[in-house]
Amino acid sequence: MMSSWLLFLAIFGVVAGLKVGPVHLANNQSYISYVSSDVHSRLICPYELSEGEDLNKVSWYLWDGDERVGTYEWFPSLDSTAEGLLEGAVNMSRDDGQLELTQLRYDLGGFYSCAVSLTDGQRKEGEKWEVLIIDITSASSYSSGKENLTTCTYYESFRSYPVYPPPTVHSGMYSKQLDWFYDEVTPREWQKSVYHNKSTAYSYTDRAFKIDANTPDDAVLLTTIGVTKTDGSYIALTELWFTSHMWTPKGCKMPSLLEHQVLKVHDGYKTCRDQLAPYIANSSFEAEVRCEKGYHSEGSVDFVKMICNKTFSWITQDGEEPSLQHLQCVIDDTDGGGGGDGGGGSSDNVKSSVHLVLGTLFLLCLLRQ
């Protein structure tokens, strides 16, 4: 009974002591570049042995779904072997059990796993891990933009470089505060181009982006290119950031005018963000708030003079915050006298004139007699 228990502990100890995986690329690379050197095309199978355990072999497998399509086996003291897609594509002279690809082909990208076998017959296999071989056939992308200040619209055209496998692309107006695109090019707006080597490029033309008072202060035009693995993890390849003076905040906010007040600006203009900015950069400018035509100030303040300073804040000449409450605009008095009776004064004047004419005619008739 005791011997059976000790045998169980011995077997349990061997199984528990052997640890394998997870598979990863050398130097913690996230993918293999199609033009990589051997330093960046090596897969490592980490394993741990307990005291007294001896390694028999390390086995590597390339999977297509549930089917093994490539095998590489490394032995500490025997010649290594390779079969399937890995035959002729692996460095057979390595002395560490790592899988080094000597050929980089699209079909060598996929799921890999490794297994470690011990001399006592124990074996453990790690989980599959997806290895992407990414081919950036051209490092140059194309973009162009044009502004329409009349409509406050920015038009952008973009074409990505071709990538294998098909890339994941995003482009649009981005805000760091929102942490995503608030106006993004939709999947329907992207045009897809597939080349003879199976690489894919995406493009769009004259996409309109509106700039207005609701545009976030930190808005930029951002385009990202990457590749998404089967498990949804994203590998970033390129980020392109662009900003324009058209949407960069650079003015004082429009003042909140009270009823019948109007704003007159000196040496400044209204931006697409509904702000007021100086014609000359990094300078201040003045503005006045007055009563509109047909109205006048009820109090002692005839107008409010404000200065938009270099930090884009409204101040008075005394450096204080301006107040528009002191400018109360009331309607002007109407001319013509009489008043308060719906125009009766004008009717009385007409009656007086008629009486005067009749009186004059009566006197002339008397004189003739």
C-alpha positions as CSV (number, residue, x, y, z in Angstrom):
1,M,0.0,0.0,0.0
2,M,2.8,2.4,0.9
3,S,4.8,1.6,-2.3
4,S,1.7,2.4,-4.4
5,W,1.3,5.7,-2.6
6,L,4.9,6.6,-3.2
7,L,4.6,5.7,-6.8
8,F,1.6,8.0,-7.2
9,L,3.5,10.9,-5.6
10,A,6.5,10.3,-7.9
11,I,4.3,10.4,-11.0
12,F,2.3,13.4,-9.7
13,G,5.6,15.2,-8.9
14,V,6.9,14.7,-12.4
15,V,3.7,15.9,-14.1
16,A,3.4,18.9,-11.7
17,G,7.1,19.9,-12.1
18,L,7.2,20.1,-15.9
19,K,6.0,23.4,-17.2
20,V,5.8,24.3,-20.9
21,G,4.9,27.6,-22.6
22,P,3.6,30.0,-23.6
23,V,5.2,30.2,-27.0
24,H,6.6,33.6,-27.9
25,L,8.9,35.3,-30.4
26,A,12.5,36.2,-29.5
27,N,13.1,39.7,-28.1
28,N,9.4,39.9,-27.3
29,Q,8.5,40.8,-30.9
30,S,4.8,40.8,-31.6
31,Y,5.1,39.6,-35.2
32,I,7.6,38.4,-37.8
33,S,8.4,40.9,-40.5
34,Y,8.7,39.5,-44.0
35,V,12.2,41.0,-44.3
36,S,13.3,40.0,-40.7
37,S,16.7,38.6,-39.8
38,D,17.0,35.3,-37.9
39,V,17.0,37.4,-34.7
40,H,13.4,38.4,-35.4
41,S,12.2,35.0,-36.8
42,R,12.8,32.8,-33.9
43,L,10.1,31.1,-31.7
44,I,10.9,30.2,-28.2
45,C,9.3,27.4,-26.2
46,P,9.9,28.1,-22.5
47,Y,10.0,25.0,-20.2
48,E,11.0,24.2,-16.7
49,L,12.2,20.8,-15.4
50,S,12.3,19.6,-11.9
51,E,15.4,18.2,-10.3
52,G,16.3,14.8,-11.7
53,E,14.3,15.3,-14.9
54,D,16.1,15.0,-18.3
55,L,14.9,16.4,-21.6
56,N,14.4,14.0,-24.5
57,K,13.1,16.3,-27.2
58,V,11.3,19.6,-28.1
59,S,8.5,19.3,-30.7
60,W,7.1,22.2,-32.7
61,Y,3.8,22.1,-34.6
62,L,2.3,24.4,-37.2
63,W,-1.5,24.2,-37.3
64,D,-4.2,24.9,-39.9
65,G,-7.3,24.7,-37.7
66,D,-7.1,21.3,-36.0
67,E,-4.7,19.9,-38.6
68,R,-1.0,19.8,-38.2
69,V,0.6,21.0,-41.4
70,G,4.2,21.3,-40.2
71,T,6.4,19.5,-37.6
72,Y,9.9,20.2,-36.3
73,E,11.5,18.0,-33.6
74,W,14.8,18.9,-31.9
75,F,16.9,16.4,-29.9
76,P,19.7,17.3,-27.5
77,S,22.0,14.7,-28.9
78,L,20.5,13.6,-32.2
79,D,19.8,15.2,-35.5
80,S,16.7,17.3,-35.8
81,T,13.8,16.5,-38.2
82,A,11.3,18.6,-40.0
83,E,8.2,17.7,-42.0
84,G,5.3,19.3,-43.9
85,L,5.5,23.1,-44.4
86,L,8.4,23.3,-42.0
87,E,10.6,21.0,-44.1
88,G,13.4,23.1,-45.6
89,A,12.2,26.2,-43.7
90,V,13.9,25.7,-40.3
91,N,17.5,26.0,-39.1
92,M,18.3,22.4,-38.3
93,S,21.7,23.2,-36.6
94,R,20.5,25.0,-33.6
95,D,21.5,23.6,-30.2
96,D,18.8,25.2,-28.0
97,G,15.4,23.8,-29.3
98,Q,14.3,27.2,-30.6
99,L,12.4,27.2,-33.9
100,E,14.2,29.5,-36.3
101,L,12.6,30.1,-39.7
102,T,15.1,30.3,-42.5
103,Q,12.4,31.0,-45.1
104,L,9.7,33.6,-44.7
105,R,6.5,32.7,-46.6
106,Y,3.0,33.7,-46.1
107,D,1.9,30.1,-45.5
108,L,4.3,29.9,-42.5
109,G,2.2,32.3,-40.6
110,G,-0.4,30.7,-38.3
111,F,-0.8,28.9,-35.0
112,Y,2.3,27.3,-33.4
113,S,2.6,25.1,-30.4
114,C,5.4,23.3,-28.7
115,A,5.7,20.1,-26.6
116,V,8.4,18.9,-24.3
117,S,9.1,15.2,-23.8
118,L,11.2,13.8,-20.9
119,T,13.4,10.7,-20.9
120,D,11.1,9.1,-18.4
121,G,8.2,9.2,-20.9
122,Q,6.4,12.3,-19.5
123,R,5.2,14.8,-22.1
124,K,3.5,18.2,-21.9
125,E,2.3,20.5,-24.7
126,G,1.7,24.2,-24.4
127,E,-1.2,26.1,-25.9
128,K,-1.3,27.3,-29.5
129,W,-0.1,30.8,-30.2
130,E,-0.7,32.7,-33.4
131,V,2.4,34.0,-35.2
132,L,1.8,36.6,-37.9
133,I,4.3,37.1,-40.8
134,I,3.5,40.6,-41.9
135,D,4.7,41.9,-45.2
136,I,4.7,45.7,-45.7
137,T,5.3,45.8,-49.4
138,S,5.8,49.5,-49.4
139,A,6.5,51.8,-46.5
140,S,5.0,54.9,-48.1
141,S,1.3,56.0,-47.9
142,Y,-0.3,58.9,-49.6
143,S,-2.5,61.7,-48.1
144,S,-3.7,65.1,-49.2
145,G,-6.0,67.6,-47.7
146,K,-7.7,70.8,-48.6
147,E,-9.6,73.4,-46.6
148,N,-12.8,75.3,-47.4
149,L,-12.9,78.2,-44.9
150,T,-16.3,79.4,-46.2
151,T,-18.0,76.2,-45.3
152,C,-15.6,75.3,-42.5
153,T,-15.0,71.9,-44.1
154,Y,-11.7,69.9,-44.3
155,Y,-11.5,67.4,-47.2
156,E,-9.0,64.5,-46.8
157,S,-7.8,61.8,-49.3
158,F,-5.7,58.9,-48.1
159,R,-4.2,55.7,-49.5
160,S,-2.4,53.1,-47.3
161,Y,0.6,51.1,-48.3
162,P,-0.2,47.4,-49.1
163,V,0.0,44.9,-46.3
164,Y,-0.2,41.2,-45.9
165,P,-2.3,39.9,-44.1
166,P,-5.1,42.4,-44.8
167,P,-4.6,45.3,-42.4
168,T,-7.0,47.0,-40.0
169,V,-7.3,50.7,-40.8
170,H,-9.0,53.6,-39.0
171,S,-9.0,57.2,-40.0
172,G,-10.9,60.3,-38.9
173,M,-11.1,63.1,-36.4
174,Y,-9.7,61.9,-33.1
175,S,-9.8,63.3,-29.6
176,K,-7.5,62.1,-26.8
177,Q,-10.1,63.3,-24.2
178,L,-12.7,61.1,-25.8
179,D,-10.1,58.4,-26.4
180,W,-11.5,57.5,-29.8
181,F,-12.7,58.9,-33.2
182,Y,-15.7,61.2,-32.9
183,D,-16.0,61.4,-36.7
184,E,-14.5,58.3,-38.4
185,V,-14.4,57.1,-42.0
186,T,-16.9,54.3,-42.1
187,P,-16.2,50.8,-43.6
188,R,-18.4,51.7,-46.6
189,E,-16.2,54.7,-47.4
190,W,-13.0,52.7,-47.6
191,Q,-12.0,51.4,-51.0
192,K,-10.2,48.0,-51.0
193,S,-7.4,47.0,-53.4
194,V,-5.9,43.5,-53.5
195,Y,-2.6,43.0,-55.3
196,H,-1.1,39.9,-57.0
197,N,0.9,38.9,-53.9
198,K,-2.3,38.9,-51.8
199,S,-1.4,42.1,-50.0
200,T,-4.2,44.7,-49.4
201,A,-4.4,48.5,-49.4
202,Y,-7.2,50.8,-48.4
203,S,-8.1,54.3,-49.6
204,Y,-10.7,57.0,-49.5
205,T,-11.2,60.2,-51.4
206,D,-12.4,63.7,-50.4
207,R,-13.9,62.7,-47.1
208,A,-15.5,65.8,-45.6
209,F,-14.9,66.7,-41.9
210,K,-16.9,69.6,-40.5
211,I,-15.3,72.0,-38.0
212,D,-17.6,73.9,-35.7
213,A,-18.1,75.1,-32.1
214,N,-18.5,71.5,-31.0
215,T,-15.2,70.3,-32.3
216,P,-13.1,69.1,-29.3
217,D,-10.2,71.4,-28.4
218,D,-7.6,68.5,-28.9
219,A,-9.0,67.4,-32.3
220,V,-6.5,65.9,-34.7
221,L,-6.8,63.9,-37.9
222,L,-5.5,60.4,-37.1
223,T,-4.9,57.5,-39.4
224,T,-3.8,54.1,-38.0
225,I,-2.7,51.0,-39.8
226,G,-2.2,47.6,-38.1
227,V,-3.1,44.0,-38.2
228,T,-5.6,42.2,-36.0
229,K,-5.0,38.7,-34.8
230,T,-7.6,36.0,-34.5
231,D,-8.1,36.6,-30.8
232,G,-8.8,40.3,-31.5
233,S,-5.5,41.6,-30.3
234,Y,-4.2,44.5,-32.4
235,I,-0.7,44.9,-33.7
236,A,0.1,48.6,-34.5
237,L,2.2,49.3,-37.6
238,T,1.7,53.0,-38.3
239,E,0.1,56.1,-36.8
240,L,-0.2,59.3,-38.8
241,W,-1.2,62.5,-37.0
242,F,-2.2,65.7,-38.7
243,T,-3.6,69.0,-37.4
244,S,-4.5,72.3,-39.2
245,H,-4.8,75.9,-38.1
246,M,-8.4,75.5,-39.4
247,W,-9.5,73.6,-36.3
248,T,-6.8,74.5,-33.8
249,P,-8.3,76.6,-31.0
250,K,-6.8,80.1,-31.2
251,G,-9.3,82.7,-30.2
252,C,-11.6,84.2,-27.6
253,K,-15.0,82.7,-27.1
254,M,-17.9,84.6,-28.6
255,P,-19.3,86.7,-25.7
256,S,-22.9,86.0,-24.6
257,L,-24.7,89.1,-25.7
258,L,-27.8,90.3,-23.9
259,E,-31.0,91.4,-25.6
260,H,-30.5,94.1,-28.3
261,Q,-26.7,94.1,-27.9
262,V,-24.4,93.9,-30.9
263,L,-20.7,93.1,-31.2
264,K,-18.2,95.1,-33.2
265,V,-14.7,93.6,-33.7
266,H,-11.5,95.5,-34.5
267,D,-8.6,93.6,-36.2
268,G,-10.1,90.2,-35.6
269,Y,-12.2,87.6,-37.4
270,K,-14.6,84.8,-36.6
271,T,-13.1,81.3,-36.8
272,C,-14.8,78.0,-37.7
273,R,-15.0,77.2,-34.0
274,D,-17.2,80.2,-33.5
275,Q,-14.4,82.0,-31.8
276,L,-12.8,85.4,-32.4
277,A,-9.1,85.5,-33.4
278,P,-6.6,88.2,-34.3
279,Y,-5.6,88.7,-37.9
280,I,-2.0,88.8,-36.7
281,A,-1.0,85.7,-34.7
282,N,0.1,86.1,-31.1
283,S,-1.4,89.5,-30.8
284,S,-4.4,91.0,-28.9
285,F,-7.4,92.8,-30.5
286,E,-10.3,95.0,-29.3
287,A,-14.0,94.6,-29.5
288,E,-17.0,96.7,-28.5
289,V,-20.5,95.8,-27.4
290,R,-23.1,98.5,-28.1
291,C,-26.9,98.7,-28.4
292,E,-28.3,97.8,-31.8
293,K,-29.8,100.4,-34.1
294,G,-33.1,101.8,-32.7
295,Y,-32.0,101.2,-29.1
296,H,-29.9,103.2,-26.6
297,S,-28.3,102.6,-23.2
298,E,-30.5,103.2,-20.3
299,G,-27.7,103.9,-17.8
300,S,-24.4,105.7,-17.8
301,V,-22.6,103.0,-19.8
302,D,-22.8,103.7,-23.5
303,F,-20.8,100.7,-24.6
304,V,-18.5,98.0,-23.2
305,K,-14.9,97.9,-24.6
306,M,-13.1,94.5,-24.4
307,I,-9.7,93.2,-25.2
308,C,-8.9,89.6,-26.3
309,N,-5.5,89.1,-25.0
310,K,-2.7,86.6,-26.1
311,T,-4.1,83.9,-23.8
312,F,-7.5,84.3,-25.5
313,S,-9.3,85.7,-22.5
314,W,-11.6,88.8,-22.6
315,I,-10.5,91.6,-20.3
316,T,-11.2,95.3,-19.9
317,Q,-8.6,98.1,-20.2
318,D,-8.2,97.8,-16.5
319,G,-7.4,94.1,-16.7
320,E,-10.7,93.0,-15.2
321,E,-13.4,90.6,-16.5
322,P,-15.9,92.6,-18.6
323,S,-19.6,92.6,-17.6
324,L,-22.3,93.2,-20.2
325,Q,-25.0,93.5,-17.5
326,H,-24.2,97.2,-17.1
327,L,-25.2,97.9,-20.7
328,Q,-29.1,97.8,-20.7
329,C,-30.5,98.6,-24.1
330,V,-34.0,100.1,-24.4
331,I,-35.9,101.3,-27.4
332,D,-35.5,104.8,-28.7
333,D,-38.5,107.3,-28.2
334,T,-40.6,107.9,-31.3
335,D,-40.7,111.4,-32.9
336,G,-43.9,113.4,-33.7
337,G,-45.2,114.6,-30.2
338,G,-48.6,114.0,-28.8
339,G,-47.8,110.4,-27.8
340,G,-49.7,107.9,-25.7
341,D,-52.9,108.2,-27.8
342,G,-52.3,106.1,-30.8
343,G,-51.5,109.1,-33.2
344,G,-54.2,111.6,-32.1
345,G,-51.8,114.6,-32.3
346,S,-51.6,114.2,-36.1
347,S,-55.4,114.2,-36.5
348,D,-55.7,117.5,-34.5
349,N,-53.1,119.2,-36.7
350,V,-55.1,118.2,-39.8
351,K,-58.3,119.6,-38.3
352,S,-56.6,122.9,-37.4
353,S,-55.3,123.3,-40.9
354,V,-58.8,122.8,-42.4
355,H,-60.3,125.3,-40.0
356,L,-57.6,127.9,-40.9
357,V,-58.4,127.5,-44.7
358,L,-62.2,127.8,-44.2
359,G,-61.6,130.9,-42.0
360,T,-59.5,132.6,-44.7
361,L,-62.1,131.9,-47.4
362,F,-64.9,133.4,-45.2
363,L,-62.9,136.7,-44.7
364,L,-62.4,137.0,-48.5
365,C,-66.1,136.7,-49.1
366,L,-66.9,139.5,-46.6
367,L,-64.4,141.9,-48.2
368,R,-65.9,141.5,-51.7
369,Q,-69.3,142.4,-50.3
